[in-house]
Amino acid sequence: MYVGSESTFPLVTALVVSILAMLAITALRRRGIAESDAALAMVTALGFSVGIIIISLADGFSVDLFSYLFGNVLTITWPELALTLVLGTVIVVFVLLLYKELLSITFDEEAARLSGLPVGGLGIAFDVLVACTIVMSIKVVGI
């Protein structure tokens, strides 16, 4: 049981895809191509389409989709638990170290930008951590 095992492959793939999706949504929103809700809808539709195509092309697809749909804490493996603990530690450290900056960006992004805070970088880092948290919790709480 190691992090590269077959049981964690869907989890690692979901982490990578969710981070890429978050970056695409952020890029669409910041460039003014689409508002947040429209960007989310576009990326979600694309993700579902690509996912259905990949699943239909895969031979012997063996992942229990019901465990992802409804969640079950008993389906968590030790490598997934270790990955969740590492992610939780990273999130706690991130929030503790950057609490004031995150608070400033949350309440007044323009003032935070004018005060010299790297609003874009902190926003992307926070979004990546949120995406990772969602992916890590899906197996426990479901979609």
C-alpha positions in Angstrom: 0.0 0.0 0.0 1.8 3.0 -1.2 0.7 6.3 -2.7 1.2 5.1 -6.2 -1.0 2.0 -5.7 -4.0 1.3 -7.9 -6.4 2.2 -5.2 -5.2 5.8 -5.0 -4.9 6.3 -8.8 -8.5 7.8 -9.1 -7.7 10.1 -6.2 -4.5 11.4 -7.7 -6.1 11.8 -11.1 -9.0 13.7 -9.5 -6.6 16.0 -7.7 -4.7 16.8 -10.9 -7.9 17.4 -12.9 -9.5 19.5 -10.2 -6.5 21.7 -10.0 -6.4 22.1 -13.8 -10.2 22.9 -13.8 -9.7 25.5 -11.0 -6.9 27.1 -13.0 -9.1 27.2 -16.1 -12.0 28.7 -14.2 -9.7 31.4 -12.7 -8.2 32.2 -16.1 -11.6 32.5 -17.7 -12.8 34.8 -14.9 -9.7 37.0 -14.7 -9.4 37.6 -18.4 -13.0 38.6 -18.6 -14.1 35.8 -20.9 -16.8 34.6 -18.5 -18.2 35.3 -15.1 -17.5 32.8 -12.4 -20.8 30.9 -12.7 -20.5 30.7 -16.5 -16.8 29.6 -16.3 -17.8 26.9 -13.8 -20.5 25.7 -16.1 -18.2 25.5 -19.1 -15.5 23.7 -17.3 -18.0 21.3 -15.6 -19.6 20.4 -18.9 -16.2 19.8 -20.5 -15.1 17.7 -17.5 -18.1 15.5 -17.6 -17.9 15.0 -21.3 -14.2 14.1 -21.2 -14.8 11.8 -18.2 -17.6 9.9 -19.9 -15.4 9.5 -23.0 -12.5 8.2 -21.0 -14.7 5.8 -19.0 -16.3 4.4 -22.1 -12.9 3.8 -23.7 -11.4 2.2 -20.6 -11.3 -1.6 -20.6 -12.2 -3.2 -17.3 -13.1 0.0 -15.4 -13.0 -1.3 -11.9 -13.6 1.7 -9.6 -16.7 1.5 -7.4 -18.5 4.6 -8.6 -21.2 4.3 -5.8 -18.5 4.9 -3.2 -17.7 8.2 -4.8 -21.4 9.1 -5.4 -22.6 8.5 -1.8 -19.4 8.4 0.2 -18.3 5.8 2.7 -15.7 6.4 5.3 -15.0 2.6 5.4 -13.6 2.7 1.8 -10.7 5.0 2.7 -7.3 3.3 2.3 -4.2 4.0 4.4 -2.4 5.8 1.5 -5.5 8.0 1.0 -5.7 8.7 4.8 -2.0 9.7 4.8 -2.6 12.0 1.8 -5.5 13.5 3.6 -3.5 14.1 6.7 -0.7 15.7 4.7 -3.2 18.0 2.9 -4.8 18.9 6.2 -1.5 19.9 7.7 -0.6 22.0 4.6 -4.0 23.8 4.8 -3.7 24.5 8.6 -0.1 25.8 8.1 -1.2 27.9 5.1 -4.1 29.5 7.0 -2.1 30.1 10.2 0.8 31.7 8.4 -1.4 33.9 6.0 -4.5 34.5 8.1 -4.3 38.3 8.0 -3.6 38.4 4.3 -6.4 36.0 3.5 -8.8 38.0 5.7 -7.7 41.2 4.0 -8.3 39.7 0.5 -11.6 38.3 1.5 -13.1 41.6 2.7 -11.5 44.1 0.3 -9.5 42.7 -2.6 -8.7 46.1 -4.1 -7.4 47.5 -0.8 -5.3 44.3 -0.4 -3.9 44.7 -3.9 -3.1 48.4 -3.2 -1.3 47.5 0.1 1.0 45.3 -1.9 -0.4 41.8 -1.2 0.0 39.3 -4.0 -3.7 38.9 -4.4 -3.5 36.7 -7.5 -1.0 34.3 -6.1 -2.7 34.0 -2.8 -6.0 33.5 -4.5 -4.7 30.8 -6.7 -3.0 29.0 -3.8 -6.2 29.2 -1.8 -8.3 27.9 -4.7 -5.9 25.0 -5.2 -6.2 24.1 -1.6 -10.0 24.3 -1.7 -10.0 22.1 -4.8 -7.8 19.5 -3.1 -10.0 19.5 0.0 -13.1 18.9 -2.1 -11.4 16.0 -3.9 -10.1 14.5 -0.7 -13.5 14.6 1.0 -15.5 13.1 -1.9 -14.8 9.5 -1.0 -16.0 10.1 2.6 -19.0 12.5 2.1 -19.9 11.7 -1.5 -20.6 14.1 -4.4 
